[in-house]
Amino acid sequence: MKFYIILTALSLVGSCATTKYSTKIENLEASIVVDFPSTFDTYTSSIKAEALKTNLSKFASSDFNGREVGSEGQKKAAQFLVDFYKNEGLLPATKDSTYLQSIPKSFLPERYNSSENVVAYIKGSKYPEETLIISGHYDHLGVEDDHIHFGADDNGSGTVAMLEIAKAFKTAQNNGFNPKRSILFLHLTAEEIGLQGSYYYTQNPLFDLNKTFANLNIDMIGRVDDRHISNPNYIYLIGTDRISKSLHFVSEKVNKSTTNLQLDYKYNDKDDPNRYYSRSDHYNFAQHNIPVIFYFNGTHADYHKPTDTADKINYPLLEKRAKLIFSTAWYLANMDGALIKNEDI
């Protein structure tokens, strides 16, 4: 009888704690109000399927020979990105103005030559010391058995989406809408060989990791997986609530007020056997307790095959997904106050 009473008392304490936690979560969600300036649609509408297709047709062509880490093709791809940022007038994030964060051969697995992350940024107007990182890897698998791995979806799609997002932010800046926080556009190398480009960045950050606001990582957003053949209006989100439920609520509310995609959290399950949370570059930022979102369309029959080509990309869907990421980044770059981390709830 006493044993039963003790258990009941403990259960009541646990129940009260759960209720208080739930109330805090509800209050946190209610506190997030998504609002955009009247000119916002001007910038989202500048992200167009035609431009995405033009850039991806070049980026995932034989000219770059599969973009293997340290290869001539990867370095040509890096120069393609540098030229884009120069033409658009974005600043280099490196002190030597090359837009390249060099990664020495000694840092990489033995068979690979030195490589480069490509880094461009827009300086914030109110909180310039705080940085929102938008990332995606641009390397791929190179050539195997005389077959080029074009990597159109993986991750040409994320790469060209970043270019359109950066251009939209720069257009807004030119029109007097400078983001409050700095934004780093971080094109990462060596993801395919173990997230080495993002690991190098977190070991040698160009901006203080303790003041890195969040990381939005884009890796494969141009195709539709088998699970969504009948409803392609979706995107998988991974990691949104792992570090900050506040970030999760921002993401949800931005989506509802803009693109209204189906946000699929199947792969965010901590017991998911695919372990996607630890398989793309956001993971190295999450290891530093930086809130992250990983945008992903799932795998398909051409994943990691030479048949992952630009003609198979769903460009209108890629446009819509890029607009969602731009809208989320806009809100994060301009919100006042910090993202509340789960440990502080």
Residue frames as qw, qx, qy, qz and C-alpha x, y, z in Angstrom:
[[0.000, 0.884, 0.468, 0.000, 0.00, 0.00, 0.00],
 [0.288, -0.810, 0.116, 0.497, 2.77, 2.48, 0.87],
 [0.448, -0.130, 0.609, 0.641, 4.62, 1.51, -2.26],
 [0.244, 0.628, 0.656, 0.339, 1.54, 2.37, -4.32],
 [0.116, -0.943, -0.244, 0.196, 1.20, 5.76, -2.65],
 [0.396, -0.596, 0.339, 0.611, 4.84, 6.64, -3.32],
 [0.390, 0.159, 0.684, 0.595, 4.49, 5.73, -6.97],
 [0.113, 0.806, 0.561, 0.153, 1.35, 7.80, -7.27],
 [0.240, -0.885, -0.032, 0.398, 3.06, 10.83, -5.72],
 [0.401, -0.362, 0.519, 0.662, 6.00, 10.51, -8.09],
 [0.321, 0.441, 0.715, 0.437, 3.63, 10.15, -11.00],
 [0.003, 0.918, 0.389, -0.081, 1.87, 13.34, -9.98],
 [0.315, -0.730, 0.233, 0.560, 5.17, 15.21, -9.81],
 [0.386, -0.053, 0.681, 0.620, 6.09, 13.92, -13.26],
 [0.211, 0.677, 0.668, 0.224, 2.68, 14.86, -14.59],
 [0.107, -0.929, -0.167, 0.312, 3.01, 18.41, -13.25],
 [0.352, -0.528, 0.448, 0.630, 6.46, 18.76, -14.78],
 [0.351, 0.246, 0.748, 0.506, 5.16, 17.51, -18.13],
 [0.101, 0.843, 0.528, 0.018, 2.25, 19.94, -18.01],
 [0.206, -0.855, 0.073, 0.471, 4.56, 22.87, -17.24],
 [0.378, -0.264, 0.624, 0.631, 6.86, 21.85, -20.10],
 [0.286, 0.506, 0.738, 0.343, 3.91, 21.55, -22.49],
 [0.005, -0.923, -0.330, 0.197, 2.68, 24.98, -21.46],
 [0.284, -0.682, 0.318, 0.594, 6.09, 26.49, -22.13],
 [0.358, 0.046, 0.740, 0.568, 6.16, 24.88, -25.56],
 [0.172, 0.734, 0.641, 0.144, 2.69, 26.19, -26.35],
 [0.127, -0.916, -0.095, 0.369, 3.68, 29.67, -25.21],
 [0.369, -0.430, 0.518, 0.640, 6.85, 29.49, -27.29],
 [0.317, 0.337, 0.753, 0.467, 4.91, 28.51, -30.41],
 [0.055, 0.863, 0.502, -0.022, 2.33, 31.25, -29.82],
 [0.274, -0.789, 0.063, 0.546, 5.07, 33.87, -29.42],
 [0.358, -0.162, 0.598, 0.699, 6.33, 33.38, -32.98],
 [0.446, 0.746, 0.343, -0.356, 4.52, 35.67, -35.39],
 [0.540, 0.048, 0.530, 0.652, 5.58, 35.50, -39.02],
 [0.260, 0.892, 0.238, -0.284, 5.33, 38.78, -40.86],
 [0.615, 0.084, 0.369, 0.691, 7.03, 39.92, -44.05],
 [0.020, 0.477, -0.031, -0.878, 7.38, 43.41, -45.58],
 [0.618, 0.597, 0.273, -0.432, 5.00, 44.39, -48.38],
 [0.425, 0.717, -0.465, -0.300, 7.80, 44.09, -50.94],
 [0.539, -0.365, 0.759, -0.011, 8.74, 40.56, -49.88],
 [0.801, 0.381, 0.454, -0.078, 6.99, 38.90, -52.83],
 [0.418, 0.857, -0.268, -0.135, 9.25, 40.87, -55.16],
 [0.071, -0.651, 0.755, -0.014, 12.23, 38.92, -53.88],
 [0.637, -0.022, 0.760, -0.128, 10.67, 35.48, -53.65],
 [0.729, 0.602, 0.273, -0.178, 9.32, 35.82, -57.17],
 [0.240, 0.818, -0.487, -0.188, 12.84, 36.53, -58.42],
 [0.380, -0.302, 0.874, 0.036, 13.70, 32.87, -57.76],
 [0.713, 0.421, -0.107, -0.551, 12.77, 31.25, -61.06],
 [0.901, 0.024, 0.432, 0.028, 12.79, 27.74, -62.48],
 [0.689, 0.710, -0.027, 0.140, 14.38, 29.00, -65.72],
 [0.050, 0.836, -0.494, 0.231, 17.45, 30.38, -63.94],
 [0.694, -0.393, 0.585, -0.148, 17.76, 27.22, -61.84],
 [0.903, 0.311, 0.294, 0.044, 17.67, 25.13, -65.01],
 [0.490, 0.825, -0.221, 0.175, 20.23, 27.29, -66.81],
 [0.173, -0.751, 0.592, -0.234, 22.72, 27.11, -63.95],
 [0.764, -0.236, 0.584, -0.143, 22.18, 23.43, -63.23],
 [0.865, 0.492, 0.093, 0.011, 22.49, 22.42, -66.88],
 [0.373, 0.776, -0.434, 0.265, 25.98, 23.93, -66.75],
 [0.360, -0.629, 0.596, -0.344, 26.90, 22.83, -63.23],
 [0.770, -0.103, 0.612, -0.148, 25.91, 19.18, -63.77],
 [0.738, 0.632, -0.161, -0.174, 27.44, 18.94, -67.25],
 [0.936, 0.078, -0.032, 0.341, 30.48, 17.05, -68.47],
 [0.271, 0.810, -0.214, 0.474, 32.47, 20.31, -68.23],
 [0.356, -0.686, 0.467, -0.430, 32.96, 19.67, -64.50],
 [0.559, 0.291, -0.777, 0.015, 33.52, 15.93, -64.89],
 [0.715, -0.378, -0.588, -0.018, 31.61, 14.88, -61.78],
 [0.210, -0.810, 0.182, -0.516, 33.23, 17.42, -59.39],
 [0.868, -0.241, -0.364, 0.235, 35.31, 14.89, -57.45],
 [0.466, -0.868, 0.054, 0.163, 37.16, 16.36, -54.46],
 [0.472, -0.610, 0.422, 0.476, 40.49, 17.89, -55.46],
 [0.617, 0.291, 0.595, 0.426, 39.99, 17.27, -59.17],
 [0.138, -0.009, 0.305, 0.942, 40.18, 19.77, -62.00],
 [0.221, -0.508, -0.666, -0.499, 36.42, 19.44, -62.40],
 [0.425, -0.692, -0.511, 0.283, 35.77, 20.35, -58.77],
 [0.340, -0.407, -0.014, 0.847, 38.02, 23.39, -59.08],
 [0.001, 0.223, 0.516, 0.827, 36.20, 24.49, -62.25],
 [0.337, -0.647, -0.658, -0.185, 32.94, 24.14, -60.35],
 [0.424, -0.599, -0.319, 0.599, 34.33, 26.27, -57.54],
 [0.205, -0.151, 0.233, 0.938, 35.33, 28.95, -60.05],
 [0.138, -0.475, -0.665, -0.559, 31.83, 28.85, -61.54],
 [0.404, -0.733, -0.528, 0.144, 30.44, 29.72, -58.09],
 [0.404, -0.448, -0.054, 0.796, 33.05, 32.42, -57.49],
 [0.117, 0.130, 0.449, 0.876, 32.25, 34.05, -60.84],
 [0.240, -0.651, -0.654, -0.302, 28.54, 34.04, -59.99],
 [0.431, -0.727, -0.374, 0.383, 29.11, 35.83, -56.67],
 [0.341, -0.261, 0.164, 0.888, 31.44, 38.35, -58.24],
 [0.010, 0.329, 0.576, 0.749, 28.91, 39.12, -60.95],
 [0.355, -0.707, -0.581, -0.191, 26.13, 39.54, -58.39],
 [0.034, 0.704, -0.216, 0.676, 28.26, 41.79, -56.18],
 [0.801, -0.580, -0.130, -0.073, 28.29, 39.67, -53.02],
 [0.122, -0.830, 0.523, -0.150, 31.29, 40.04, -50.74],
 [0.701, 0.195, -0.669, 0.152, 33.91, 37.33, -50.29],
 [0.722, -0.670, -0.070, -0.158, 33.96, 35.91, -46.78],
 [0.854, -0.130, -0.051, 0.500, 37.72, 35.40, -46.87],
 [0.271, -0.827, 0.053, 0.490, 40.27, 38.08, -46.06],
 [0.362, -0.292, 0.571, 0.677, 42.15, 37.49, -49.33],
 [0.467, 0.504, -0.004, -0.727, 39.04, 38.19, -51.43],
 [0.103, 0.227, -0.879, -0.407, 39.27, 34.89, -53.30],
 [0.766, -0.094, -0.046, -0.634, 35.90, 33.55, -52.05],
 [0.829, 0.119, -0.547, -0.011, 37.81, 30.32, -51.33],
 [0.585, -0.638, 0.447, -0.224, 38.52, 28.67, -48.00],
 [0.564, 0.473, -0.674, -0.060, 41.41, 26.38, -48.89],
 [0.877, -0.363, 0.252, -0.189, 41.56, 22.91, -47.36],
 [0.040, 0.668, -0.728, -0.150, 45.05, 21.40, -47.45],
 [0.722, 0.195, -0.633, -0.200, 45.71, 17.93, -48.81],
 [0.225, 0.206, -0.830, 0.467, 46.97, 16.90, -45.36],
 [0.447, -0.033, 0.445, -0.775, 43.48, 17.40, -43.90],
 [0.798, 0.218, -0.130, -0.546, 41.78, 15.09, -46.40],
 [0.926, -0.077, 0.370, 0.018, 42.00, 11.32, -46.89],
 [0.506, -0.448, 0.513, 0.529, 45.28, 10.35, -48.54],
 [0.514, 0.297, 0.663, 0.456, 44.08, 9.82, -52.12],
 [0.186, 0.886, 0.410, 0.110, 42.60, 13.35, -52.47],
 [0.426, 0.300, -0.027, 0.853, 44.28, 16.59, -53.44],
 [0.050, -0.270, -0.378, 0.884, 43.69, 19.90, -51.69],
 [0.019, 0.602, 0.717, 0.352, 40.24, 21.37, -52.11],
 [0.023, 0.107, -0.112, 0.988, 38.16, 24.48, -51.40],
 [0.058, 0.673, 0.685, -0.273, 34.96, 25.64, -49.75],
 [0.157, 0.435, 0.301, 0.834, 33.39, 28.59, -51.57],
 [0.262, -0.582, -0.577, 0.509, 32.29, 31.39, -49.24],
 [0.057, 0.426, 0.225, 0.874, 30.32, 34.56, -49.97],
 [0.229, -0.513, -0.699, 0.443, 28.36, 36.72, -47.60],
 [0.072, -0.721, -0.257, -0.639, 26.12, 39.69, -46.94],
 [0.263, 0.049, -0.572, 0.775, 26.93, 41.74, -43.85],
 [0.238, -0.682, -0.690, 0.035, 24.09, 42.30, -41.39],
 [0.058, 0.666, 0.068, 0.740, 22.92, 45.81, -40.55],
 [0.532, -0.689, 0.072, -0.487, 21.82, 45.41, -36.91],
 [0.801, -0.458, 0.383, -0.037, 23.49, 42.22, -35.63],
 [0.582, 0.674, -0.440, -0.115, 26.48, 41.87, -37.99],
 [0.096, -0.514, 0.831, -0.193, 28.38, 39.68, -35.53],
 [0.669, 0.077, 0.674, -0.304, 25.63, 37.04, -35.70],
 [0.199, 0.366, -0.706, -0.573, 25.72, 34.77, -38.75],
 [0.834, 0.222, 0.357, -0.357, 23.08, 32.69, -40.47],
 [0.144, -0.393, 0.806, 0.418, 24.75, 30.00, -42.57],
 [0.833, 0.384, 0.113, -0.382, 23.07, 28.67, -45.69],
 [0.233, -0.520, 0.788, 0.231, 25.05, 25.65, -46.84],
 [0.918, 0.298, 0.155, -0.209, 25.15, 22.86, -49.37],
 [0.567, -0.378, 0.592, 0.429, 27.91, 20.67, -50.78],
 [0.537, 0.701, -0.175, -0.435, 28.94, 21.09, -54.39],
 [0.026, -0.454, 0.869, 0.197, 31.29, 18.11, -54.80],
 [0.910, 0.096, 0.039, -0.402, 30.22, 14.76, -56.21],
 [0.883, -0.217, 0.412, 0.060, 31.66, 11.37, -57.15],
 [0.083, -0.622, 0.602, 0.495, 33.67, 12.20, -60.26],
 [0.680, 0.390, -0.476, -0.399, 34.24, 9.51, -62.88],
 [0.584, -0.271, 0.752, -0.142, 33.98, 5.76, -62.31],
 [0.585, 0.161, 0.762, 0.227, 34.59, 3.18, -65.06],
 [0.189, 0.088, 0.477, 0.854, 34.59, 5.99, -67.64],
 [0.153, -0.696, -0.630, -0.310, 31.11, 7.12, -66.54],
 [0.054, 0.316, -0.233, 0.918, 30.64, 10.65, -65.25],
 [0.230, -0.579, -0.728, 0.286, 28.57, 11.02, -62.09],
 [0.114, 0.569, 0.241, 0.778, 26.83, 14.27, -62.96],
 [0.279, -0.339, -0.614, 0.656, 25.26, 14.80, -59.53],
 [0.091, -0.463, -0.338, -0.815, 22.40, 16.97, -60.76],
 [0.595, -0.675, -0.306, -0.311, 20.22, 16.33, -57.74],
 [0.796, -0.560, -0.021, 0.229, 23.14, 15.43, -55.46],
 [0.077, -0.703, -0.533, 0.465, 23.88, 18.22, -54.91],
 [0.210, 0.201, 0.370, 0.882, 23.67, 20.37, -57.99],
 [0.228, -0.700, -0.572, -0.362, 20.08, 21.12, -57.03],
 [0.497, -0.751, -0.288, 0.326, 21.03, 22.53, -53.64],
 [0.494, -0.208, 0.162, 0.828, 23.95, 24.43, -55.13],
 [0.088, 0.352, 0.431, 0.826, 21.93, 26.32, -57.73],
 [0.359, -0.769, -0.513, -0.128, 19.15, 26.94, -55.20],
 [0.527, -0.576, -0.157, 0.605, 21.74, 28.67, -53.01],
 [0.318, 0.043, 0.303, 0.897, 22.75, 30.88, -55.93],
 [0.142, -0.591, -0.525, -0.596, 19.16, 31.99, -56.52],
 [0.510, -0.738, -0.413, 0.160, 18.62, 32.56, -52.79],
 [0.506, -0.366, 0.000, 0.781, 21.81, 34.64, -52.59],
 [0.163, 0.271, 0.414, 0.854, 20.76, 36.68, -55.63],
 [0.296, -0.724, -0.532, -0.325, 17.36, 37.38, -54.06],
 [0.540, -0.682, -0.254, 0.422, 18.98, 38.59, -50.83],
 [0.425, -0.157, 0.188, 0.872, 21.39, 40.77, -52.79],
 [0.004, 0.518, 0.507, 0.689, 18.53, 42.29, -54.79],
 [0.430, -0.791, -0.435, -0.024, 16.77, 43.12, -51.52],
 [0.556, -0.495, -0.063, 0.665, 19.95, 44.67, -50.15],
 [0.295, 0.142, 0.354, 0.876, 20.32, 46.79, -53.29],
 [0.206, -0.623, -0.487, -0.576, 16.75, 47.99, -52.69],
 [0.173, -0.559, 0.314, -0.747, 17.49, 49.01, -49.11],
 [0.864, -0.374, 0.008, -0.336, 16.37, 45.84, -47.32],
 [0.331, 0.510, -0.752, 0.254, 19.60, 44.71, -45.73],
 [0.766, -0.344, -0.542, -0.025, 19.29, 41.67, -43.44],
 [0.449, -0.837, 0.183, -0.255, 19.76, 42.39, -39.75],
 [0.764, -0.429, 0.455, 0.161, 22.10, 39.43, -39.38],
 [0.120, 0.587, -0.680, -0.422, 24.99, 38.51, -41.62],
 [0.929, 0.205, 0.206, -0.230, 24.36, 35.66, -44.04],
 [0.188, -0.536, 0.763, 0.309, 27.11, 33.27, -45.10],
 [0.877, 0.360, -0.082, -0.309, 26.60, 31.30, -48.30],
 [0.363, -0.562, 0.743, 0.036, 28.80, 28.28, -47.68],
 [0.863, 0.356, -0.261, -0.247, 29.37, 25.90, -50.59],
 [0.605, -0.556, 0.567, -0.059, 31.08, 22.89, -49.11],
 [0.556, 0.463, -0.670, -0.165, 33.52, 20.48, -50.67],
 [0.255, 0.272, -0.897, 0.237, 34.29, 16.91, -49.61],
 [0.673, -0.161, 0.306, -0.654, 30.84, 16.01, -48.30],
 [0.900, 0.185, -0.275, -0.282, 30.83, 12.80, -50.30],
 [0.661, 0.267, -0.624, 0.319, 33.97, 11.57, -48.54],
 [0.557, -0.355, -0.636, 0.400, 32.75, 12.08, -45.00],
 [0.189, -0.936, -0.288, -0.066, 31.53, 15.66, -44.46],
 [0.699, -0.150, -0.069, 0.696, 35.12, 16.87, -44.56],
 [0.202, 0.496, 0.157, 0.830, 34.43, 20.36, -45.92],
 [0.451, -0.743, -0.179, -0.461, 31.98, 21.24, -43.15],
 [0.820, -0.462, -0.177, 0.289, 34.21, 19.62, -40.55],
 [0.567, 0.139, -0.019, 0.812, 37.11, 21.77, -41.74],
 [0.079, -0.649, -0.156, -0.740, 34.94, 24.88, -41.54],
 [0.645, -0.710, -0.181, -0.218, 33.85, 24.16, -37.97],
 [0.805, -0.314, -0.075, 0.497, 37.50, 23.60, -37.02],
 [0.378, -0.094, 0.152, 0.908, 38.55, 26.79, -38.84],
 [0.158, 0.783, 0.599, -0.056, 35.44, 29.00, -38.78],
 [0.300, 0.391, 0.177, 0.852, 35.43, 32.27, -40.66],
 [0.354, -0.554, -0.004, -0.754, 32.79, 33.58, -38.23],
 [0.190, -0.297, 0.752, -0.557, 32.44, 32.82, -34.53],
 [0.378, -0.205, -0.877, -0.214, 30.56, 29.54, -34.07],
 [0.145, -0.378, -0.706, 0.581, 29.23, 30.79, -30.74],
 [0.236, 0.489, 0.144, -0.827, 27.51, 33.58, -32.66],
 [0.161, 0.005, -0.789, -0.593, 26.32, 31.42, -35.53],
 [0.524, -0.015, 0.224, -0.822, 22.56, 31.82, -35.36],
 [0.833, 0.165, 0.463, -0.255, 21.47, 28.74, -37.33],
 [0.099, -0.332, 0.780, 0.521, 22.41, 26.55, -40.28],
 [0.772, 0.411, 0.226, -0.429, 20.04, 25.82, -43.15],
 [0.263, -0.382, 0.805, 0.371, 21.61, 22.97, -45.11],
 [0.737, 0.459, 0.008, -0.497, 20.39, 21.99, -48.59],
 [0.156, -0.370, 0.886, 0.233, 21.26, 18.58, -50.00],
 [0.007, 0.179, 0.914, 0.365, 19.13, 17.14, -52.84],
 [0.275, 0.463, 0.498, -0.680, 15.93, 19.13, -53.42],
 [0.277, 0.383, -0.421, -0.774, 15.29, 18.67, -57.15],
 [0.358, 0.007, -0.870, -0.340, 13.55, 15.29, -57.40],
 [0.726, -0.262, 0.103, -0.627, 10.59, 13.30, -56.04],
 [0.101, -0.272, 0.950, -0.114, 11.02, 10.00, -54.22],
 [0.293, -0.188, -0.881, -0.320, 8.77, 6.96, -54.62],
 [0.126, -0.412, -0.759, 0.488, 6.90, 7.74, -51.42],
 [0.134, 0.604, 0.244, -0.747, 5.56, 11.00, -52.88],
 [0.205, 0.099, 0.717, 0.658, 4.94, 10.13, -56.53],
 [0.035, -0.657, -0.710, -0.252, 1.24, 10.93, -56.17],
 [0.209, -0.956, -0.207, -0.002, 1.89, 14.13, -54.19],
 [0.702, 0.254, -0.114, 0.655, 5.18, 15.84, -55.11],
 [0.076, -0.807, 0.011, -0.586, 4.35, 19.01, -53.16],
 [0.811, -0.574, -0.084, 0.074, 6.61, 18.07, -50.23],
 [0.373, 0.660, -0.538, 0.369, 10.05, 18.36, -48.69],
 [0.798, -0.349, -0.426, 0.245, 11.69, 16.31, -45.94],
 [0.075, -0.826, 0.308, -0.466, 12.92, 18.37, -42.99],
 [0.847, -0.160, -0.421, 0.282, 15.46, 16.84, -40.65],
 [0.525, -0.035, -0.372, 0.764, 16.79, 18.28, -37.40],
 [0.085, -0.652, -0.203, -0.725, 14.34, 21.17, -37.09],
 [0.596, -0.699, -0.039, -0.394, 13.46, 20.48, -33.44],
 [0.851, -0.035, -0.402, 0.335, 16.57, 18.62, -32.28],
 [0.459, -0.002, -0.309, 0.833, 18.30, 21.69, -30.82],
 [0.110, 0.160, 0.203, -0.960, 15.65, 24.40, -30.98],
 [0.201, 0.552, 0.808, -0.029, 11.88, 23.87, -31.04],
 [0.094, 0.754, 0.099, -0.642, 11.75, 27.59, -31.68],
 [0.021, 0.388, -0.650, -0.653, 13.40, 26.99, -35.06],
 [0.119, 0.255, 0.945, 0.168, 10.86, 24.25, -35.79],
 [0.154, 0.722, 0.576, -0.351, 7.94, 26.61, -35.12],
 [0.068, 0.661, -0.241, -0.708, 9.50, 29.33, -37.27],
 [0.054, -0.162, 0.844, 0.509, 9.89, 26.85, -40.12],
 [0.136, 0.458, 0.878, -0.023, 6.31, 25.61, -39.82],
 [0.128, 0.781, 0.378, -0.480, 4.80, 29.09, -39.71],
 [0.025, 0.554, -0.438, -0.708, 6.89, 30.43, -42.58],
 [0.096, 0.049, 0.911, 0.398, 5.82, 27.49, -44.73],
 [0.136, 0.604, 0.768, -0.162, 2.13, 28.01, -43.95],
 [0.111, 0.830, 0.166, -0.521, 2.33, 31.68, -44.89],
 [0.093, 0.627, -0.519, -0.573, 4.35, 31.15, -48.09],
 [0.286, 0.298, -0.802, -0.432, 4.81, 27.94, -50.11],
 [0.778, -0.087, 0.295, -0.548, 2.57, 25.60, -48.10],
 [0.514, 0.329, -0.785, -0.105, 4.60, 22.51, -48.93],
 [0.900, -0.375, -0.167, -0.147, 3.95, 19.27, -47.07],
 [0.007, -0.706, 0.649, -0.285, 6.72, 19.18, -44.47],
 [0.934, -0.070, -0.333, -0.109, 7.58, 15.52, -44.01],
 [0.275, -0.739, 0.544, -0.289, 9.42, 14.59, -40.79],
 [0.987, -0.003, -0.131, -0.090, 9.76, 10.86, -41.45],
 [0.777, 0.289, -0.326, 0.454, 13.55, 11.00, -41.46],
 [0.089, -0.671, 0.352, -0.647, 13.73, 13.24, -38.40],
 [0.886, -0.407, -0.078, -0.207, 12.80, 10.27, -36.23],
 [0.221, -0.743, 0.624, -0.098, 15.74, 9.54, -33.94],
 [0.695, -0.135, 0.705, -0.033, 15.22, 5.82, -34.57],
 [0.714, 0.640, -0.070, -0.275, 15.21, 6.18, -38.36],
 [0.881, -0.156, 0.335, 0.296, 17.58, 3.46, -39.67],
 [0.621, 0.669, 0.111, 0.393, 18.83, 5.70, -42.52],
 [0.569, -0.540, -0.111, 0.610, 20.48, 8.05, -40.01],
 [0.410, 0.690, 0.256, 0.540, 20.15, 11.03, -42.38],
 [0.311, -0.949, -0.054, -0.016, 20.57, 13.44, -39.49],
 [0.558, -0.650, 0.383, 0.346, 24.25, 12.53, -39.33],
 [0.719, 0.168, 0.534, 0.411, 24.81, 12.13, -43.08],
 [0.392, 0.741, 0.221, 0.498, 24.99, 15.67, -44.41],
 [0.432, 0.362, -0.262, 0.784, 26.91, 18.80, -43.56],
 [0.416, -0.693, -0.043, -0.588, 24.47, 20.30, -41.06],
 [0.872, -0.367, -0.312, 0.090, 25.58, 17.59, -38.64],
 [0.618, 0.093, -0.277, 0.730, 28.95, 19.23, -38.00],
 [0.105, -0.464, 0.074, -0.876, 27.17, 22.45, -37.01],
 [0.741, -0.493, -0.252, -0.379, 24.72, 20.56, -34.82],
 [0.806, -0.117, -0.411, 0.409, 27.71, 19.10, -33.00],
 [0.283, 0.126, -0.262, 0.914, 28.42, 22.67, -31.87],
 [0.007, -0.553, -0.691, 0.464, 24.85, 23.12, -30.61],
 [0.139, 0.241, -0.238, -0.931, 23.88, 25.30, -33.56],
 [0.620, 0.390, 0.522, -0.438, 20.21, 24.92, -34.57],
 [0.065, -0.244, 0.755, 0.605, 19.91, 23.26, -37.97],
 [0.760, 0.388, 0.315, -0.415, 17.45, 22.34, -40.69],
 [0.251, -0.226, 0.813, 0.474, 18.36, 19.82, -43.36],
 [0.641, 0.466, 0.063, -0.606, 16.25, 20.11, -46.55],
 [0.194, -0.241, 0.922, 0.234, 16.06, 16.85, -48.53],
 [0.666, 0.174, -0.232, -0.687, 13.86, 15.21, -51.18],
 [0.866, -0.102, 0.466, -0.153, 14.76, 11.62, -50.32],
 [0.263, -0.359, 0.773, 0.453, 16.61, 9.18, -52.53],
 [0.750, 0.480, 0.044, -0.452, 15.57, 7.82, -55.92],
 [0.953, 0.181, 0.211, 0.121, 16.67, 5.29, -58.54],
 [0.600, 0.682, -0.120, 0.401, 19.44, 7.60, -59.83],
 [0.460, -0.860, 0.208, -0.070, 20.97, 8.34, -56.42],
 [0.434, -0.635, 0.596, 0.229, 24.79, 8.09, -56.65],
 [0.725, 0.246, 0.585, 0.269, 24.58, 6.87, -60.25],
 [0.256, -0.114, 0.401, 0.872, 25.74, 8.45, -63.54],
 [0.015, -0.529, -0.713, -0.460, 22.04, 8.77, -64.44],
 [0.198, -0.753, -0.417, 0.469, 21.50, 11.60, -61.91],
 [0.368, 0.195, 0.369, 0.831, 21.25, 14.15, -64.71],
 [0.061, 0.216, 0.161, -0.961, 19.87, 17.67, -65.10],
 [0.372, -0.102, -0.553, -0.738, 17.05, 16.66, -67.45],
 [0.475, -0.351, -0.806, -0.017, 15.40, 14.68, -64.63],
 [0.130, -0.167, -0.483, 0.849, 15.06, 17.61, -62.25],
 [0.037, -0.760, -0.638, -0.120, 11.57, 18.94, -61.47],
 [0.325, 0.215, -0.067, 0.919, 12.41, 22.62, -61.89],
 [0.355, -0.606, -0.204, -0.682, 9.06, 24.13, -60.82],
 [0.797, -0.533, -0.285, 0.014, 9.29, 22.06, -57.61],
 [0.670, -0.033, -0.185, 0.719, 12.93, 23.05, -57.13],
 [0.037, 0.488, 0.061, 0.870, 11.83, 26.68, -57.45],
 [0.588, -0.634, -0.241, -0.441, 9.13, 26.24, -54.81],
 [0.836, -0.374, -0.260, 0.307, 11.48, 24.53, -52.38],
 [0.498, 0.173, -0.108, 0.843, 14.12, 27.23, -52.89],
 [0.198, -0.601, -0.135, -0.762, 11.47, 29.86, -52.13],
 [0.753, -0.590, -0.276, -0.097, 10.64, 28.11, -48.86],
 [0.763, -0.196, -0.182, 0.589, 14.28, 28.11, -47.81],
 [0.242, 0.388, 0.034, 0.888, 14.70, 31.75, -48.83],
 [0.423, -0.666, -0.226, -0.571, 11.60, 32.73, -46.86],
 [0.814, -0.501, -0.248, 0.156, 12.79, 30.84, -43.77],
 [0.640, 0.016, -0.096, 0.762, 16.24, 32.41, -44.08],
 [0.013, 0.582, 0.133, 0.802, 14.68, 35.87, -44.46],
 [0.609, -0.701, -0.213, -0.304, 12.73, 35.47, -41.25],
 [0.836, -0.365, -0.157, 0.377, 15.72, 34.13, -39.31],
 [0.535, 0.215, -0.001, 0.817, 18.05, 36.82, -40.63],
 [0.061, -0.500, -0.100, -0.858, 15.64, 39.57, -39.60],
 [0.613, -0.624, -0.467, -0.129, 14.00, 38.37, -36.40],
 [0.095, -0.691, 0.429, -0.574, 14.78, 40.16, -33.16],
 [0.722, -0.429, 0.430, -0.331, 15.88, 38.00, -30.27],
 [0.020, -0.416, 0.902, 0.114, 17.51, 34.59, -30.18],
 [0.739, -0.056, -0.575, -0.346, 16.21, 31.18, -31.10],
 [0.616, -0.509, 0.439, -0.410, 15.30, 29.45, -27.84],
 [0.396, 0.317, -0.861, -0.036, 17.24, 26.24, -27.44],
 [0.746, -0.325, -0.523, -0.254, 15.59, 23.18, -25.95],
 [0.588, -0.096, -0.581, 0.555, 17.95, 23.17, -22.99],
 [0.046, 0.059, -0.262, 0.962, 16.61, 26.59, -22.00],
 [0.504, -0.363, -0.425, -0.659, 12.92, 25.69, -22.07]]
